[in-house]
Amino acid sequence: MNERRPHETVTPIQRLVRPFQEFADLEASGGLLLIGCTVAALIWANSPFAGSYFHFWHMDLTFGRIGGLLAEPLHFWINDGLMALFFLLVGLEIKREILVGELASFQRAVLPIAAALGGMIVPAAFYLLFNHGGPGAPGWGIPMATDIAFALGVLALLRSRVPTSLKVFLAALAIADDIGAVLVIAFFYTERISWISLGAGGVFFVALLAANRAGVRHLLIYAILGLGLWVAFLQSGIHATVAGVLLAITIPARQPIASRAVLTSNDSPMLRLEHTLIPWNRYLIMPVFALANAGVALGSGAARSVAAPVSLGVIFGLVIGKPIGVVLFSWLATRTRLAAMLDGIGWRQIVGVGMLGGIGFTMSLFIANLAFGDGPALETAKVGILVASVVSGLAGAIVLVKRR
């Protein structure tokens, strides 16, 4: 029986893993909602009301004075505003994994990090085979991404057919992949830098670190300073969502009681914020992002889009490059004895996880927006992302369900 008795003591470890358990429990329903919003966006964008779809997301929405600093289209507030909260959650998950999770020690971290590294390098190389030197070259980062919600959602739907260790491995791989995606966004998809605004962002970041160091535990203080950090990054040229990850770094992970140990409990600001953000992310932020970004016209031009270099690069990168990279780099890590295979996981499961890693979707759409902005190349990339994500999800599920 898994139910806890009324007076049963909850250990620190149980408190620690509870957010991950809740996170995984929400993946199946959150993934289904994400699929539903994707389908809705495609239907809307290909219906007689297609014009209203594109007009709606580009309506101006103003915060602050009219025509002032924060007067932007609705699409902007989703991609640069709501997604900053998504990256805040990503940053919190990364921090937790580094402190006490699968990335907490060298031996435990090597396998998923190696798999994630291969899952970024090889897909990017496949993409450049089709687009090197061409107008689609800036999109090389698109097939590097893994959609953790969709990928873990597929595993959640498979339930007992896959071992728990495989879910942990995929989560750690996707989180390591997110670290790479954040670095790629920060260094390669950045516009001209405003050093004054970046300096202001640095001041806010130092203030956040100082609050952490001073023992401030009230999340409202971090929210106010984090908003200032986001605005500064918004004006700096570095994508504003990076501010979400930087804010996560500063959120205290310790209990209010002075302690040298990295303990987590219900009083830990990091876990409280993560616990709060998980359902908002699963049931609002990611579905709304999918609804606003997945709509692409699939008329007579869709077939031509699939055969375009950008789309082919994305499809081959995610469907073929991702599993090859994950398996090859995992094999190298175990062959050189830098890492060991996890209990209950064989090479068939690694192949299946590599295929599920080809579900780029949310992160791939996000990077595609950064790489191409509005235009034909973005629409072509979206077609490739949708095709690749569907093929990768089905192929990964088939491999993992198949018996030896």
C-alpha positions in Angstrom: 0.0 0.0 0.0 1.4 3.4 -1.1 -0.9 5.6 1.0 0.7 7.3 3.9 -0.8 6.8 7.4 -2.0 9.9 9.2 0.9 10.0 11.6 3.5 8.5 9.4 6.7 10.5 9.3 7.7 11.9 5.9 11.4 11.7 5.4 13.5 14.5 3.8 14.1 12.2 0.8 10.3 11.7 0.4 9.9 15.4 0.5 12.6 15.8 -2.1 11.3 13.4 -4.7 7.6 14.5 -4.2 7.9 17.4 -6.8 9.3 15.0 -9.4 6.6 12.4 -8.7 3.9 15.1 -9.1 5.7 16.4 -12.2 5.6 12.9 -13.7 2.0 12.3 -12.7 1.0 15.5 -14.5 2.9 14.7 -17.6 0.2 12.4 -19.1 -2.7 14.8 -18.7 -0.5 17.8 -19.5 0.8 16.1 -22.6 -2.7 15.2 -23.8 -3.7 18.9 -23.3 -0.7 20.0 -25.3 -1.7 17.6 -28.1 -5.2 19.0 -28.0 -4.0 22.6 -28.3 -1.7 21.7 -31.1 -4.6 20.0 -33.0 -6.8 23.0 -32.3 -4.2 25.4 -33.6 -3.8 23.4 -36.8 -7.6 23.2 -37.3 -8.0 27.0 -36.6 -5.1 27.9 -38.9 -6.6 25.8 -41.8 -10.3 26.7 -41.3 -12.3 29.4 -43.0 -11.4 31.5 -40.0 -7.6 31.2 -40.5 -7.3 35.0 -40.8 -8.6 35.4 -37.3 -6.0 33.0 -36.0 -3.1 35.0 -37.2 -4.8 38.4 -36.4 -5.6 37.3 -32.8 -2.1 36.5 -31.8 -0.7 39.7 -33.2 -3.1 42.0 -31.4 -1.3 44.7 -29.4 -1.4 44.3 -25.6 0.0 47.1 -23.5 1.3 47.0 -20.0 2.3 50.4 -18.6 1.9 53.6 -20.4 0.3 53.5 -23.9 2.9 53.2 -26.6 5.5 52.8 -24.0 8.1 50.3 -23.2 5.9 47.3 -22.8 3.4 47.7 -25.7 3.7 44.5 -27.7 1.6 41.9 -29.6 0.0 39.1 -27.7 2.3 36.6 -29.4 5.2 38.5 -27.8 3.8 38.3 -24.3 3.4 34.5 -24.7 6.8 33.8 -26.2 8.8 36.3 -24.1 6.6 36.6 -21.1 4.9 33.3 -20.3 7.9 31.3 -21.6 10.1 33.1 -19.1 8.1 31.4 -16.4 8.6 28.1 -18.3 12.3 28.7 -18.2 12.1 29.6 -14.6 10.6 26.1 -13.9 13.3 24.6 -16.1 16.0 26.4 -14.1 14.5 25.2 -10.8 14.5 21.6 -12.1 18.1 21.9 -13.3 19.1 23.3 -9.9 17.4 20.6 -8.0 18.9 17.9 -10.2 22.4 19.4 -9.7 22.0 19.7 -5.9 20.4 16.4 -5.1 19.3 14.6 -8.2 20.6 12.7 -11.1 23.2 15.4 -11.9 24.4 15.7 -8.3 27.6 13.6 -8.8 29.9 13.0 -11.7 29.3 9.3 -11.9 25.5 9.7 -11.9 25.5 12.7 -14.3 27.8 11.4 -17.0 25.4 9.1 -18.8 22.4 11.6 -19.3 24.8 14.5 -19.9 26.7 12.4 -22.6 23.4 11.3 -24.1 22.1 15.0 -24.2 25.4 16.2 -25.7 25.2 13.6 -28.5 21.5 14.5 -28.9 22.4 18.1 -29.6 25.6 17.8 -31.7 24.5 15.1 -34.1 21.0 16.6 -34.9 22.6 20.0 -35.6 25.1 18.3 -37.9 22.3 16.6 -39.8 20.5 19.9 -40.1 23.5 21.6 -41.6 24.0 18.8 -44.1 20.8 20.2 -45.8 21.3 23.9 -45.0 25.0 24.8 -44.6 25.6 28.1 -46.4 22.0 28.5 -47.3 19.3 30.8 -46.0 18.1 28.2 -43.6 21.5 27.9 -41.8 20.4 30.0 -38.7 18.0 27.2 -37.8 20.7 24.7 -36.8 19.6 24.9 -33.2 16.0 23.7 -33.9 16.6 19.9 -33.9 18.8 20.2 -30.8 15.8 20.6 -28.5 13.8 18.0 -26.7 10.3 18.6 -25.4 10.4 17.2 -21.9 6.6 17.4 -21.5 5.7 15.4 -24.6 8.6 12.9 -24.1 7.8 12.2 -20.5 4.1 12.2 -21.4 4.6 9.3 -23.8 6.4 7.4 -21.0 3.6 8.2 -18.6 1.1 6.8 -21.0 3.1 3.6 -21.4 2.9 3.2 -17.6 4.2 -0.1 -16.3 5.7 -1.1 -19.7 8.8 1.0 -18.9 10.9 1.0 -15.7 11.0 3.9 -13.4 14.7 4.2 -13.9 14.1 5.0 -17.6 11.8 7.8 -16.7 14.4 9.3 -14.4 17.1 8.9 -17.2 14.9 10.6 -19.7 14.1 13.5 -17.2 17.8 13.9 -16.5 18.7 13.8 -20.2 16.0 16.4 -21.0 17.1 18.7 -18.2 20.7 18.4 -19.4 19.4 19.1 -22.9 17.6 22.2 -21.5 20.9 23.5 -20.2 22.4 23.2 -23.7 19.3 24.9 -25.2 19.6 27.8 -22.7 23.2 28.3 -23.6 22.5 28.1 -27.3 19.8 30.7 -27.0 22.0 33.0 -24.9 25.1 32.8 -27.1 23.8 32.2 -30.6 20.3 33.6 -30.8 21.0 37.0 -29.3 20.5 40.3 -31.1 22.7 43.4 -30.8 23.5 43.8 -27.1 22.7 46.9 -25.1 25.4 47.0 -22.5 23.6 49.5 -20.4 20.5 47.3 -20.2 22.7 44.2 -19.6 24.5 46.1 -16.8 21.1 46.9 -15.3 20.3 43.2 -15.5 23.5 42.4 -13.8 22.6 44.8 -10.9 19.2 43.0 -10.5 21.0 39.6 -10.6 23.5 40.7 -7.9 20.6 41.9 -5.8 18.9 38.5 -6.1 22.1 36.8 -5.1 22.5 39.1 -2.2 18.9 38.4 -1.0 19.7 34.7 -1.1 23.0 35.2 0.8 21.2 37.4 3.4 18.7 34.6 4.1 15.7 36.2 2.5 13.0 33.5 2.0 9.9 35.5 1.0 9.2 34.7 -2.7 7.6 38.1 -3.3 11.1 39.8 -3.0 12.4 37.4 -5.6 9.4 38.0 -7.8 9.9 41.8 -7.8 13.6 41.6 -8.4 13.0 38.9 -11.0 10.6 41.2 -12.9 13.3 43.9 -13.0 15.7 41.3 -14.3 13.3 40.2 -17.0 12.7 43.8 -18.2 16.4 44.5 -18.3 17.1 41.4 -20.3 14.2 42.2 -22.6 15.9 45.5 -23.5 19.5 44.1 -23.6 19.2 42.0 -26.7 19.7 38.7 -24.9 16.5 36.8 -25.0 14.3 37.6 -22.0 13.6 34.0 -21.2 17.2 33.6 -20.0 16.3 35.8 -17.1 14.0 32.9 -15.9 16.9 30.6 -15.6 19.1 33.2 -13.8 16.3 33.9 -11.4 16.0 30.1 -10.6 19.7 30.1 -9.7 19.0 32.6 -6.9 15.9 31.0 -5.3 17.0 29.5 -2.0 17.0 25.7 -1.7 17.7 25.5 2.0 15.3 25.4 4.9 14.8 28.6 6.9 16.8 27.0 9.7 20.5 27.8 9.3 22.2 24.7 8.0 25.2 23.8 5.9 23.3 20.9 4.4 21.3 21.2 1.2 18.0 20.1 2.7 14.6 20.4 1.0 11.2 20.5 2.6 7.9 22.2 2.3 9.6 25.3 3.7 12.2 25.4 0.9 11.4 28.4 -1.4 12.8 26.5 -4.3 10.5 23.5 -3.9 7.5 25.7 -3.0 7.9 27.7 -6.2 8.5 24.6 -8.3 5.4 23.0 -6.8 3.4 26.1 -7.6 4.7 26.5 -11.2 4.3 22.8 -12.3 0.5 22.8 -12.8 0.5 26.4 -14.3 3.2 25.3 -16.7 1.4 22.1 -17.7 -2.1 23.4 -17.9 -1.6 27.0 -19.1 1.8 28.1 -20.3 2.7 25.3 -22.6 -0.8 24.7 -24.0 -1.2 28.5 -24.7 2.3 28.5 -26.3 1.3 25.5 -28.5 -2.0 27.2 -29.5 -0.2 30.4 -30.4 2.7 28.8 -32.3 1.6 25.5 -33.8 -0.9 26.9 -36.3 0.6 26.5 -39.8 -1.3 26.4 -43.0 -1.3 22.8 -44.4 -2.7 23.5 -47.8 -1.1 22.6 -51.2 2.1 24.3 -50.0 2.6 21.9 -47.1 3.9 19.1 -49.3 6.5 21.5 -50.8 7.4 22.6 -47.3 8.2 19.1 -46.2 10.7 18.8 -49.1 12.3 22.1 -48.4 15.9 22.1 -46.9 14.8 23.7 -43.6 12.1 21.1 -43.1 14.3 18.2 -44.2 17.0 19.3 -41.9 14.6 19.4 -38.9 13.1 16.1 -39.8 16.4 14.2 -40.3 17.9 16.0 -37.3 15.2 15.0 -34.9 14.0 11.6 -36.3 17.5 10.2 -37.2 20.1 12.5 -35.7 18.7 12.6 -32.2 18.6 8.8 -31.5 22.0 8.3 -33.2 23.5 11.0 -31.1 21.9 9.8 -27.8 22.9 6.1 -28.4 26.4 6.9 -29.8 27.5 9.2 -27.0 25.9 6.9 -24.3 27.9 4.0 -25.8 31.1 6.0 -25.7 30.5 7.1 -22.1 30.0 3.4 -21.0 32.7 2.1 -23.2 35.3 4.4 -21.7 33.9 3.6 -18.2 33.1 7.2 -17.4 29.5 6.0 -16.8 27.6 2.9 -16.1 24.2 1.8 -17.4 21.3 2.3 -15.0 19.5 -0.6 -13.4 16.7 -2.0 -15.6 17.8 -0.1 -18.7 19.2 -1.9 -21.8 20.3 -0.6 -25.2 16.8 -1.0 -26.6 15.5 1.4 -24.0 18.3 3.9 -24.8 17.3 3.7 -28.4 13.6 4.3 -27.5 14.5 7.3 -25.3 16.7 8.7 -28.1 13.7 8.5 -30.4 11.4 10.2 -27.9 14.1 12.8 -27.6 13.2 13.6 -31.3 10.0 15.2 -30.0 11.3 18.7 -30.2 7.9 20.5 -30.4 7.8 23.3 -27.7 11.5 24.1 -27.5 12.0 23.5 -31.2 9.2 25.9 -32.1 10.6 28.4 -29.6 14.1 28.3 -31.2 12.6 28.4 -34.7 10.9 31.7 -33.8 14.3 33.1 -32.6 16.1 31.8 -35.7 13.7 33.0 -38.4 11.2 35.4 -36.9 7.9 35.8 -38.9 8.3 34.6 -42.5 8.2 31.6 -44.9 11.2 29.9 -43.3 9.4 29.8 -39.9 6.4 28.2 -41.4 8.5 25.6 -43.2 10.4 24.9 -39.9 7.0 24.4 -38.2 6.0 21.8 -40.7 9.2 19.9 -40.2 8.9 20.1 -36.4 5.3 18.7 -36.4 6.2 15.9 -38.8 9.3 15.0 -36.8 7.7 15.1 -33.4 4.8 12.8 -34.5 7.2 10.3 -36.2 9.6 10.3 -33.2 6.8 9.9 -30.6 5.3 7.0 -32.4 8.6 5.3 -33.2 9.8 5.7 -29.6 6.6 4.3 -28.1 6.7 1.3 -30.5 10.4 0.5 -29.6 9.7 0.8 -25.9 6.5 -1.3 -25.9 8.0 -4.0 -28.1 9.1 -7.1 -26.1 12.5 -8.7 -26.4 
